[in-house]
């Protein structure tokens, strides 16, 4: 960039001999000398210009990739309450849009400082060597641009921040629209959603246009000053040429140098707006990167328990946003046995799973696995103790094989096929076009609900953890799929400590123990028969679902 920038100064310097020796003095030998020199300058400029563009593109893309990788890793490490307050669209725009905007700005800044600043300096040196008085006359008005530049920077920063916020809101809206497309169609909301998105578009357009206007003002002021400078130099220098005090070649060398100087000067003036635009993205990214997760591993973690451990909650209290969810919950899930958690919607059942895996920490009380407080274990080691199969099996837009392996290496084909057979995945593979290598689709949309559940169970079988957490894994399935999934879950539960969240009581009647949770507290515990005999909350829930008999569910209690 420096060589390319300096080549403009060399070109301007050769204008003087071109006019004085070739055009005025008519030296025949100077034609080739000056001509080859100028041609060589342009060849040098061509190679350096191409080279720096390739190098800068490589550096910019690699730096952006590193920043995106680090930002994604940081976002994944942040706590659940952060992600509840920041929709996926906003975070996608941070990782994609803000980094892209920042990368483009840095390319402009580096180019301006490394190439345009050198160009301007070399051209000013040429102008000063020709006539320092002409140079002072040409540049005398430019210090007046300092105050407008400062004011414009503030305006550009505000507009750029507003544009990035609008882009984040647009990404959030698009994320919600594409994930809720079926509901939008069924409820005839296409027009409503289009109008909402149109409002966001209008907001972003306004911010971008106002920002562009502010950024364009500075180069425009430079052009006005340039016109005034040319007029002043022409009047001052023209009179000296007419009087014979200066040659035409000297004036043309100066004129060429100043003409070429105003172009990099205009670009450098635009950098103030570009830098302000960059600051908006820098502040947004820094604001995220400075947030530290609260749920971290202790400095000296305790080793996790071996084998199938008991799970225990002791007087656990937890509130979300000032709303109490657990109020002194206490129970024990015995090692190697199945414990079911039942209760009405909002009782706190799913919160128990979040506490065990340390997605949240209690405000008071203890959560123990194998006699060890979960807060005393390394987070990765703690979470390696659990496999989770939920009602909404999370699948990625990858192949069925990839969704089962989840990046695990060294899994033998025999072990993989054993898991496929045990989870009844092998039953539906022949119906898929490419078998195990068929795409699962976005969020597993290419598979049925029962197929997704079986893939999740096969994944849990390969994970082979001592504790199994089942969050209503069969509630959304038809009778045949439920029977297959239930059989797979029974195989998966063998030899493991299993906790089951159940809405349909028929799925947990054979559990070793049932814990009834009501308003964040344990209301009762025992086997299915013991709880029915006592006639408490469990018996009431049972009556609501089955009436006086167990012929079939007549209602479903929510989570």
Steps between C-alpha positions, in 0.01 A plus 500: 500500500782740584671432166173546313434825686853635435470426128255792464766738630753360250253543217431863596876567519552383140235741371747790520768347266224376271378855442829691524736258321264327255220747419683833547873427443417218251786273611455191285698270734283600796192346337616142567658581834193671643257266324664180628528644849129582512408158351717330762322690776163372377628138475631523856169647613305219331693220673498663843127584473407142410731355764373706792137431411556124511700519824248728669206282393672194649581678828149645523323168439724309742461766770122502454493120519697500825275768648184309400639177647595667829169686518298183444702314764444785745125514430462126553672534838263770629223418746140416418366835623714680240348291221150556637556876469667486155309328216693279254460757221679766703789265573520386137529863395780548756697207361426566133394859434708688756818307422445545127441873541810529717713303252398723210574811701845380602583428137415861416692637798816301436493587131449866581776522757755287315440604139313830494706659779824410318356627171402830662839538669699427182286739294532777759879454496496543121279810532730650767813440291338680209380802702429504872298824474258347249461201735416721799244692292339171388471357852428806711126433525512132601546551880149647493367144440600370846185610688252375234690168498453451876129578480451268204677214680248513782209500257641207303555296818137552609364412157723193468390375842135547405558313174665205680212485750250500215694221327492294822122548531459394137704185558285418804179551302625278215604229746155499658319509164688206347474290815128576535406473134235232551321703770519813282335319209231336714405830664522711185773722644701552181386861456544581868855364510586671169382835640706454817808418295430796271506729804843365599623546144385863498679560831825358369474690171457828689802429720719391209407797281558751780832336580601508133406869481717577803792299358468670160507849648869493591631417148260761365657764724844390376382551141381853582835582660680343203315726256590807703864384523528451123359845438749657742799311353397579143476872579828503698701265279353614170620854561855371567500298176376798300782707655753229399597418857384135472495245217195319365660169602533611861138609513378177332707290743348691792152492347524121438629436853220701660237350267610149594529597869137604533375150418681322790422805714131450427525131590690581819232754592242225454691282749366706790149387412619147429672479838186622675304232317753242618466617860129410498583137417800496735287619792231238429753218477695616802177526699442128444860388545527679835206305646637221716309178573407446864469122471864395472712211622659540844873567526555160664228267374405180677515176302156381378349185652553160342219270391128575516472767774214602724351845431397719792345844546510650850280798587549657156362850440502666157331807355486638146470877485368517856243227433555195728518171310640263763419553867717262701476198268652187655509146361739217414516290185667173595800378304422269207123541535226694320345801672209685339418867562132587461298811572293775347628758254757737656569268794875511431566160343708618203694733729634192682673388177650847453636491855655156460686600183584848640320696235387697807615510863266513799488806722498268801536129568713218362485292183707183528591222258665198656542697823696778322364853469455576130659845553821328618550308174651614172213602273604275211552203730165561669309513172673184380302319772165571328313404189180692429212385281221756480166537326658735244801297387761747380637394162733700280484556124750221440479130415336250732845352565642839599204566731565174681879526523509876575868523415609189691793328337611142528147354529510156342237397246402211727432732793316748279273231353436356846371843608292529181338163569436569869343840422294357208669742260592207277127439449447815291841539334396297189226755435751785476655571159861480621446303817719614788654771281164662417464866603286554809389844375483827695427410864436142386204599279570219250415243770178426685462568872552136588805474277654808658446354847666174402799685355532689831486170692769346276712808572448449875592132471831589337560770760469224764465720809413380853200737537208522259258795494174443312281805447164367375675316219187323366214745555478626140515158333234275351429163661736294281788750522445532875529124545827488304647801679389369841671170430818684398485714815468191720815358342674834543400525868643163596776540757467878512360751744196628313283804567181535299279805464153372428176665399320178417497291815460178302864531390640499855282255691786247493762745633685394814396826664270787408567849645199733495601867473255778578590872489871432526478256793480124533136421578537121518709205387460125464403237246197529276289278725612674821417845368158392375426341836588821687258703292708819475593722204619205293165329538329824391720526192429135427126560528521799262677291239321168533183557692417201717681252273822480307340418166661802335588864554219749486716807565865591519668700770753751361857547604 
